């Protein structure tokens, strides 16, 4: 009987590792969490390093692929066994994924340039007369569209393009995570002191998660949840938080 139990356990472990080796891993560029390192040509960032530790823990050789969010949405989300990060978990997204675990907290602040003092807004209801920069098909795009602001949106393919357009005065308001904005301005050689906070989009506050696409087996989701919890309990994870100033 003991031998049978050991065999079953071994087969289950092997099956889990085989599953882990057959997944796809995708992320949009969102510095400092995940971005393309121009010097190495490889995916880099806090979330990338954490997810790589999780993959290593499970013996997975899956490569982390950076893709624009619209491509992930159209070509990846419909298939099971695809691991996505960093996915914002809130009321808008709760039923859209199989949640593995949180990677980073986030909030969305609406910013203006200090040079644009005529731009005044303290709530979503006051945004209707302004152009607002967002990335295509992302959480902010969907949320603001549902608030009746689709015609006000200036849409970019990625965060870098969106932030650069904001600093060049191409639109009036930028809804962005403050950590991402600070890091991105430093990375792109822009002056963070030029921006000014107006208000927070509290409906979008939550955490950035590691998540599987719908249809992924419970056992695989649980396996990655345990691996992520193990990684986050270790000293390497704490070192990464310090490294990225999180």
Wavefront OBJ file of the C-alpha trace (Angstrom):
o trace
v 0.000 0.000 0.000
v 2.813 2.390 0.914
v 4.503 1.654 -2.402
v 1.284 2.461 -4.291
v 0.987 5.775 -2.452
v 4.582 6.668 -3.301
v 4.054 5.743 -6.941
v 0.895 7.858 -7.143
v 2.663 10.766 -5.488
v 5.578 10.448 -7.889
v 3.285 10.334 -10.906
v 1.366 13.372 -9.671
v 4.609 15.284 -9.151
v 5.889 14.268 -12.573
v 2.572 15.206 -14.170
v 2.693 18.616 -12.515
v 6.230 19.243 -13.735
v 5.259 18.168 -17.244
v 2.343 20.607 -17.135
v 4.648 23.343 -15.903
v 7.005 22.707 -18.822
v 4.202 22.986 -21.387
v 2.779 26.378 -20.451
v 3.112 29.695 -22.246
v 4.268 32.727 -20.249
v 3.353 36.215 -21.481
v 3.499 39.788 -20.211
v 2.984 43.296 -21.612
v 5.742 45.846 -21.038
v 5.127 47.721 -17.772
v 8.383 48.973 -16.246
v 9.681 48.410 -13.592
v 7.684 45.198 -13.357
v 8.389 43.838 -16.823
v 10.201 45.410 -19.759
v 12.684 44.665 -22.532
v 16.275 45.320 -21.481
v 17.796 47.149 -24.450
v 21.331 46.010 -23.629
v 20.564 42.285 -23.381
v 17.461 42.049 -25.551
v 15.855 39.961 -22.795
v 12.817 40.410 -20.577
v 13.753 42.121 -17.308
v 12.128 43.726 -14.280
v 10.857 42.871 -10.823
v 7.931 40.682 -11.908
v 10.046 38.945 -14.556
v 12.632 37.961 -11.946
v 9.956 36.722 -9.531
v 8.184 34.677 -12.205
v 11.510 33.231 -13.333
v 12.143 32.076 -9.755
v 8.715 30.405 -9.755
v 9.460 28.659 -13.051
v 12.835 27.518 -11.725
v 11.170 26.186 -8.578
v 8.929 23.999 -10.752
v 11.643 22.940 -13.168
v 9.948 24.709 -16.077
v 11.951 25.828 -19.105
v 9.129 28.028 -20.411
v 10.384 31.318 -21.860
v 8.893 34.621 -20.747
v 7.610 36.476 -23.814
v 6.846 40.200 -23.843
v 3.946 41.091 -26.119
v 1.675 44.138 -26.566
v -1.490 43.707 -24.530
v -3.807 43.685 -27.592
v -1.861 40.717 -28.988
v -2.082 38.873 -25.666
v -5.797 39.573 -25.536
v -6.532 38.379 -29.063
v -4.122 35.449 -29.340
v -3.352 34.147 -25.831
v -6.282 34.617 -23.446
v -8.583 32.201 -25.272
v -6.221 29.259 -24.711
v -5.725 27.403 -21.384
v -2.319 26.916 -19.736
v -1.058 30.407 -20.523
v 0.473 32.266 -17.585
v 0.005 36.055 -17.685
v 1.496 38.856 -15.586
v 1.146 41.456 -14.234
v -2.673 41.220 -14.337
v -4.602 43.794 -12.329
v -7.083 42.027 -10.072
v -10.158 44.115 -9.360
v -13.899 44.096 -9.984
v -13.331 44.511 -13.706
v -11.123 41.413 -14.080
v -12.159 39.063 -11.255
v -13.903 36.471 -13.457
v -11.487 36.661 -16.391
v -8.561 34.592 -15.019
v -7.454 31.734 -12.774
v -5.590 33.654 -10.082
v -2.217 32.316 -8.897
v -1.160 35.010 -6.436
v -0.236 38.688 -5.993
v 3.061 40.076 -7.254
v 2.779 43.832 -6.609
v 0.250 46.308 -5.157
v -0.914 49.062 -7.487
v -3.100 52.111 -7.714
v -3.952 54.437 -10.577
v -3.461 58.185 -10.195
v -4.697 60.732 -12.741
v -1.843 63.144 -13.556
v -1.499 66.397 -15.458
v 1.613 68.344 -16.399
v 2.311 71.225 -14.008
v 2.480 73.485 -17.043
v -1.184 72.676 -17.798
v -2.867 74.387 -14.838
v -6.028 74.970 -16.863
v -6.627 71.207 -16.811
v -8.799 70.723 -13.711
v -10.493 67.488 -12.594
v -11.173 65.905 -9.208
v -13.330 62.947 -10.218
v -14.220 60.724 -13.158
v -17.332 62.804 -13.774
v -15.116 65.803 -14.616
v -12.977 64.059 -17.259
v -15.373 64.495 -20.171
v -13.769 67.648 -21.590
v -10.219 66.276 -21.704
v -8.090 63.908 -23.780
v -6.866 60.963 -21.688
v -3.913 58.746 -22.595
v -4.254 54.963 -22.164
v -2.778 51.794 -23.617
v -4.887 49.786 -26.048
v -7.402 47.366 -24.508
v -5.875 47.562 -21.013
v -7.719 47.901 -17.712
v -7.782 51.703 -17.814
v -9.045 51.634 -21.414
v -11.910 49.322 -20.485
v -12.803 51.146 -17.276
v -12.886 54.624 -18.815
v -14.783 53.347 -21.852
v -17.454 51.967 -19.515
v -17.652 55.393 -17.879
v -18.718 56.838 -21.243
v -15.291 58.298 -22.049
v -14.325 56.180 -25.078
v -14.327 59.236 -27.358
v -11.893 61.006 -25.007
v -9.218 58.317 -25.102
v -5.891 58.779 -26.859
v -4.712 55.201 -27.390
v -1.085 54.012 -27.454
v 0.349 50.548 -28.079
v 2.406 50.486 -24.862
v 3.195 52.438 -21.702
v 6.427 53.939 -23.041
v 4.656 55.492 -26.019
v 1.813 56.672 -23.785
v 4.116 58.360 -21.264
v 6.246 60.023 -23.942
v 3.114 61.406 -25.631
v 1.947 62.797 -22.276
v 5.217 64.654 -21.710
v 5.024 66.070 -25.240
v 1.544 67.478 -24.561
v -0.289 65.183 -26.972
v -3.141 64.743 -24.477
v -4.266 66.285 -21.197
v -4.378 63.571 -18.533
v -2.430 60.414 -17.771
v -3.901 57.688 -15.511
v -0.875 55.730 -14.294
v 0.563 53.715 -11.424
v 2.927 56.089 -9.542
v 5.707 53.513 -9.210
v 5.574 52.769 -12.924
v 5.513 56.457 -13.825
v 8.483 57.352 -11.613
v 10.553 54.433 -12.899
v 9.606 55.100 -16.523
v 10.511 58.789 -16.394
v 13.938 57.895 -15.005
v 14.414 55.222 -17.660
v 13.353 57.487 -20.550
v 15.244 60.565 -19.342
v 12.073 62.520 -18.508
v 11.524 64.860 -15.552
v 9.086 63.406 -13.001
v 8.879 66.779 -11.233
v 6.927 68.099 -14.242
v 3.869 65.997 -13.347
v 1.194 66.715 -10.774
v -1.337 64.412 -9.104
v -5.020 65.279 -9.453
v -6.907 62.312 -7.962
v -6.932 58.532 -7.636
v -9.146 56.181 -9.641
v -10.095 54.199 -6.545
v -12.197 51.718 -8.540
v -8.969 50.449 -10.121
v -6.965 50.010 -6.914
v -5.867 46.450 -6.270
v -2.904 44.171 -6.820
v -0.973 43.027 -9.846
v -1.268 39.249 -10.044
v 0.267 36.231 -11.663
v -2.660 34.473 -13.334
v -3.527 31.646 -15.688
v -5.989 31.859 -18.524
v -9.428 30.318 -18.095
v -9.648 26.582 -18.680
v -6.358 25.828 -16.903
v -6.576 22.778 -14.611
v -6.970 23.384 -10.863
v -3.908 21.252 -10.108
v -1.648 23.422 -12.263
v -2.954 26.654 -10.746
v -2.441 25.259 -7.228
v 1.063 24.110 -8.113
v 2.061 27.608 -9.203
v 0.355 29.184 -6.184
v 2.455 27.045 -3.840
v 5.633 27.806 -5.779
v 4.948 31.556 -5.708
v 4.286 31.461 -1.964
v 7.583 29.629 -1.449
v 9.485 32.167 -3.552
v 7.932 35.110 -1.672
v 8.914 33.629 1.678
v 12.597 33.551 0.704
v 15.414 36.076 1.017
v 15.849 36.417 -2.757
v 12.360 37.905 -3.040
v 13.127 40.428 -0.292
v 16.354 41.334 -2.109
v 14.367 41.982 -5.295
v 12.002 44.336 -3.451
v 15.017 46.361 -2.320
v 16.643 46.215 -5.757
v 13.601 47.766 -7.443
v 12.661 50.093 -4.574
v 9.276 48.461 -3.981
l 1 2 3 4 5 6 7 8 9 10 11 12 13 14 15 16 17 18 19 20 21 22 23 24 25 26 27 28 29 30 31 32 33 34 35 36 37 38 39 40 41 42 43 44 45 46 47 48 49 50 51 52 53 54 55 56 57 58 59 60 61 62 63 64 65 66 67 68 69 70 71 72 73 74 75 76 77 78 79 80 81 82 83 84 85 86 87 88 89 90 91 92 93 94 95 96 97 98 99 100 101 102 103 104 105 106 107 108 109 110 111 112 113 114 115 116 117 118 119 120 121 122 123 124 125 126 127 128 129 130 131 132 133 134 135 136 137 138 139 140 141 142 143 144 145 146 147 148 149 150 151 152 153 154 155 156 157 158 159 160 161 162 163 164 165 166 167 168 169 170 171 172 173 174 175 176 177 178 179 180 181 182 183 184 185 186 187 188 189 190 191 192 193 194 195 196 197 198 199 200 201 202 203 204 205 206 207 208 209 210 211 212 213 214 215 216 217 218 219 220 221 222 223 224 225 226 227 228 229 230 231 232 233 234 235 236 237 238 239 240 241 242 243 244 245 246
